[in-house]
Amino acid sequence: MDYGDYFTVNRESLVKVFSILSNEENYPIYFHCNGGADRTGALAFLINGLLGVSYDDLAVDYELTTFSFAAGGIRQRSKL
């Protein structure tokens, strides 16, 4: 998958997630994955950005997933 198309391909899922997040009756909300990258990492990036986290901090936090071995091995970006 081309990650440049991530938000286009996953538009319906993102609308659903932010609809859930916009309803305070759903709180607390917990989401996770093994490595914290890709879908979950992108969602965390968006939520934290909306909460005012600086772009530099968002980028550093997301790139830390490059070093994750939780998904069963070295992540693709780790090979760069």
PyMOL commands that set and color helices and strands:
alter all, ss='L'
color gray80, all
select helices_A, chain A and resi 3-9+11-21+24-26+38-50+55-67+76-79
alter helices_A, ss='H'
color red, helices_A
deselect
rebuild
show_as cartoon
